[in-house]
Amino acid sequence: MGVLVYVLVTIAVFALLGLTQKLVERL
């Protein structure tokens, strides 16, 4: 159960980083 949560958190972090990078590129 803990491993699944860790994986989901990691994916969420990478997704946020990707969205942030796209927003920065627009600016």
mmCIF file of the N, C-alpha and C atoms, coordinates in Angstrom:
data_MODEL
# 
_entry.id   MODEL 
# 
loop_
_atom_site.group_PDB 
_atom_site.id 
_atom_site.type_symbol 
_atom_site.label_atom_id 
_atom_site.label_alt_id 
_atom_site.label_comp_id 
_atom_site.label_asym_id 
_atom_site.label_entity_id 
_atom_site.label_seq_id 
_atom_site.pdbx_PDB_ins_code 
_atom_site.Cartn_x 
_atom_site.Cartn_y 
_atom_site.Cartn_z 
_atom_site.occupancy 
_atom_site.B_iso_or_equiv 
_atom_site.pdbx_formal_charge 
_atom_site.auth_seq_id 
_atom_site.auth_comp_id 
_atom_site.auth_asym_id 
_atom_site.auth_atom_id 
_atom_site.pdbx_PDB_model_num 
ATOM 1  N N  . MET A 1 1  ? 0.847 -1.203 0.000   1.00 0.00 ? 1  MET A N  1 
ATOM 2  C CA . MET A 1 1  ? 0.000 0.000  0.000   1.00 0.00 ? 1  MET A CA 1 
ATOM 3  C C  . MET A 1 1  ? 0.879 1.248  0.000   1.00 0.00 ? 1  MET A C  1 
ATOM 4  N N  . GLY A 1 2  ? 1.930 1.225  0.829   1.00 0.00 ? 2  GLY A N  1 
ATOM 5  C CA . GLY A 1 2  ? 2.825 2.382  0.890   1.00 0.00 ? 2  GLY A CA 1 
ATOM 6  C C  . GLY A 1 2  ? 3.534 2.615  -0.434  1.00 0.00 ? 2  GLY A C  1 
ATOM 7  N N  . VAL A 1 3  ? 3.923 1.507  -1.095  1.00 0.00 ? 3  VAL A N  1 
ATOM 8  C CA . VAL A 1 3  ? 4.641 1.644  -2.370  1.00 0.00 ? 3  VAL A CA 1 
ATOM 9  C C  . VAL A 1 3  ? 3.744 2.293  -3.412  1.00 0.00 ? 3  VAL A C  1 
ATOM 10 N N  . LEU A 1 4  ? 2.475 1.902  -3.443  1.00 0.00 ? 4  LEU A N  1 
ATOM 11 C CA . LEU A 1 4  ? 1.537 2.460  -4.426  1.00 0.00 ? 4  LEU A CA 1 
ATOM 12 C C  . LEU A 1 4  ? 1.404 3.969  -4.230  1.00 0.00 ? 4  LEU A C  1 
ATOM 13 N N  . VAL A 1 5  ? 1.283 4.391  -2.974  1.00 0.00 ? 5  VAL A N  1 
ATOM 14 C CA . VAL A 1 5  ? 1.166 5.826  -2.674  1.00 0.00 ? 5  VAL A CA 1 
ATOM 15 C C  . VAL A 1 5  ? 2.422 6.553  -3.128  1.00 0.00 ? 5  VAL A C  1 
ATOM 16 N N  . TYR A 1 6  ? 3.593 5.946  -2.871  1.00 0.00 ? 6  TYR A N  1 
ATOM 17 C CA . TYR A 1 6  ? 4.865 6.567  -3.259  1.00 0.00 ? 6  TYR A CA 1 
ATOM 18 C C  . TYR A 1 6  ? 4.926 6.755  -4.767  1.00 0.00 ? 6  TYR A C  1 
ATOM 19 N N  . VAL A 1 7  ? 4.485 5.748  -5.516  1.00 0.00 ? 7  VAL A N  1 
ATOM 20 C CA . VAL A 1 7  ? 4.503 5.824  -6.986  1.00 0.00 ? 7  VAL A CA 1 
ATOM 21 C C  . VAL A 1 7  ? 3.548 6.918  -7.467  1.00 0.00 ? 7  VAL A C  1 
ATOM 22 N N  . LEU A 1 8  ? 2.351 6.969  -6.883  1.00 0.00 ? 8  LEU A N  1 
ATOM 23 C CA . LEU A 1 8  ? 1.376 7.989  -7.293  1.00 0.00 ? 8  LEU A CA 1 
ATOM 24 C C  . LEU A 1 8  ? 1.913 9.388  -7.015  1.00 0.00 ? 8  LEU A C  1 
ATOM 25 N N  . VAL A 1 9  ? 2.554 9.575  -5.861  1.00 0.00 ? 9  VAL A N  1 
ATOM 26 C CA . VAL A 1 9  ? 3.115 10.891 -5.513  1.00 0.00 ? 9  VAL A CA 1 
ATOM 27 C C  . VAL A 1 9  ? 4.212 11.265 -6.496  1.00 0.00 ? 9  VAL A C  1 
ATOM 28 N N  . THR A 1 10 ? 5.071 10.295 -6.853  1.00 0.00 ? 10 THR A N  1 
ATOM 29 C CA . THR A 1 10 ? 6.164 10.570 -7.798  1.00 0.00 ? 10 THR A CA 1 
ATOM 30 C C  . THR A 1 10 ? 5.606 10.994 -9.151  1.00 0.00 ? 10 THR A C  1 
ATOM 31 N N  . ILE A 1 11 ? 4.578 10.283 -9.624  1.00 0.00 ? 11 ILE A N  1 
ATOM 32 C CA . ILE A 1 11 ? 3.970 10.620 -10.922 1.00 0.00 ? 11 ILE A CA 1 
ATOM 33 C C  . ILE A 1 11 ? 3.354 12.015 -10.859 1.00 0.00 ? 11 ILE A C  1 
ATOM 34 N N  . ALA A 1 12 ? 2.705 12.334 -9.747  1.00 0.00 ? 12 ALA A N  1 
ATOM 35 C CA . ALA A 1 12 ? 2.076 13.653 -9.595  1.00 0.00 ? 12 ALA A CA 1 
ATOM 36 C C  . ALA A 1 12 ? 3.134 14.748 -9.636  1.00 0.00 ? 12 ALA A C  1 
ATOM 37 N N  . VAL A 1 13 ? 4.270 14.518 -8.979  1.00 0.00 ? 13 VAL A N  1 
ATOM 38 C CA . VAL A 1 13 ? 5.353 15.516 -8.958  1.00 0.00 ? 13 VAL A CA 1 
ATOM 39 C C  . VAL A 1 13 ? 5.881 15.747 -10.366 1.00 0.00 ? 13 VAL A C  1 
ATOM 40 N N  . PHE A 1 14 ? 6.131 14.654 -11.104 1.00 0.00 ? 14 PHE A N  1 
ATOM 41 C CA . PHE A 1 14 ? 6.642 14.804 -12.476 1.00 0.00 ? 14 PHE A CA 1 
ATOM 42 C C  . PHE A 1 14 ? 5.621 15.524 -13.353 1.00 0.00 ? 14 PHE A C  1 
ATOM 43 N N  . ALA A 1 15 ? 4.338 15.252 -13.144 1.00 0.00 ? 15 ALA A N  1 
ATOM 44 C CA . ALA A 1 15 ? 3.290 15.912 -13.932 1.00 0.00 ? 15 ALA A CA 1 
ATOM 45 C C  . ALA A 1 15 ? 3.288 17.409 -13.645 1.00 0.00 ? 15 ALA A C  1 
ATOM 46 N N  . LEU A 1 16 ? 3.425 17.777 -12.369 1.00 0.00 ? 16 LEU A N  1 
ATOM 47 C CA . LEU A 1 16 ? 3.451 19.200 -12.005 1.00 0.00 ? 16 LEU A CA 1 
ATOM 48 C C  . LEU A 1 16 ? 4.675 19.876 -12.602 1.00 0.00 ? 16 LEU A C  1 
ATOM 49 N N  . LEU A 1 17 ? 5.817 19.185 -12.577 1.00 0.00 ? 17 LEU A N  1 
ATOM 50 C CA . LEU A 1 17 ? 7.042 19.756 -13.159 1.00 0.00 ? 17 LEU A CA 1 
ATOM 51 C C  . LEU A 1 17 ? 6.849 19.980 -14.652 1.00 0.00 ? 17 LEU A C  1 
ATOM 52 N N  . GLY A 1 18 ? 6.214 19.050 -15.327 1.00 0.00 ? 18 GLY A N  1 
ATOM 53 C CA . GLY A 1 18 ? 5.991 19.171 -16.769 1.00 0.00 ? 18 GLY A CA 1 
ATOM 54 C C  . GLY A 1 18 ? 5.078 20.346 -17.079 1.00 0.00 ? 18 GLY A C  1 
ATOM 55 N N  . LEU A 1 19 ? 3.997 20.486 -16.289 1.00 0.00 ? 19 LEU A N  1 
ATOM 56 C CA . LEU A 1 19 ? 3.071 21.603 -16.514 1.00 0.00 ? 19 LEU A CA 1 
ATOM 57 C C  . LEU A 1 19 ? 3.770 22.925 -16.241 1.00 0.00 ? 19 LEU A C  1 
ATOM 58 N N  . THR A 1 20 ? 4.576 22.984 -15.187 1.00 0.00 ? 20 THR A N  1 
ATOM 59 C CA . THR A 1 20 ? 5.302 24.213 -14.853 1.00 0.00 ? 20 THR A CA 1 
ATOM 60 C C  . THR A 1 20 ? 6.254 24.586 -15.967 1.00 0.00 ? 20 THR A C  1 
ATOM 61 N N  . GLN A 1 21 ? 6.936 23.582 -16.526 1.00 0.00 ? 21 GLN A N  1 
ATOM 62 C CA . GLN A 1 21 ? 7.883 23.854 -17.614 1.00 0.00 ? 21 GLN A CA 1 
ATOM 63 C C  . GLN A 1 21 ? 7.150 24.427 -18.826 1.00 0.00 ? 21 GLN A C  1 
ATOM 64 N N  . LYS A 1 22 ? 5.974 23.883 -19.135 1.00 0.00 ? 22 LYS A N  1 
ATOM 65 C CA . LYS A 1 22 ? 5.202 24.381 -20.285 1.00 0.00 ? 22 LYS A CA 1 
ATOM 66 C C  . LYS A 1 22 ? 4.765 25.824 -20.047 1.00 0.00 ? 22 LYS A C  1 
ATOM 67 N N  . LEU A 1 23 ? 4.332 26.118 -18.818 1.00 0.00 ? 23 LEU A N  1 
ATOM 68 C CA . LEU A 1 23 ? 3.900 27.486 -18.508 1.00 0.00 ? 23 LEU A CA 1 
ATOM 69 C C  . LEU A 1 23 ? 5.072 28.447 -18.621 1.00 0.00 ? 23 LEU A C  1 
ATOM 70 N N  . VAL A 1 24 ? 6.251 28.044 -18.150 1.00 0.00 ? 24 VAL A N  1 
ATOM 71 C CA . VAL A 1 24 ? 7.440 28.900 -18.212 1.00 0.00 ? 24 VAL A CA 1 
ATOM 72 C C  . VAL A 1 24 ? 7.821 29.148 -19.663 1.00 0.00 ? 24 VAL A C  1 
ATOM 73 N N  . GLU A 1 25 ? 7.688 28.122 -20.504 1.00 0.00 ? 25 GLU A N  1 
ATOM 74 C CA . GLU A 1 25 ? 8.041 28.292 -21.917 1.00 0.00 ? 25 GLU A CA 1 
ATOM 75 C C  . GLU A 1 25 ? 7.102 29.294 -22.580 1.00 0.00 ? 25 GLU A C  1 
ATOM 76 N N  . ARG A 1 26 ? 5.828 29.312 -22.160 1.00 0.00 ? 26 ARG A N  1 
ATOM 77 C CA . ARG A 1 26 ? 4.871 30.273 -22.732 1.00 0.00 ? 26 ARG A CA 1 
ATOM 78 C C  . ARG A 1 26 ? 5.275 31.693 -22.370 1.00 0.00 ? 26 ARG A C  1 
ATOM 79 N N  . LEU A 1 27 ? 5.760 31.873 -21.150 1.00 0.00 ? 27 LEU A N  1 
ATOM 80 C CA . LEU A 1 27 ? 6.167 33.216 -20.719 1.00 0.00 ? 27 LEU A CA 1 
ATOM 81 C C  . LEU A 1 27 ? 7.461 33.590 -21.432 1.00 0.00 ? 27 LEU A C  1 
# 
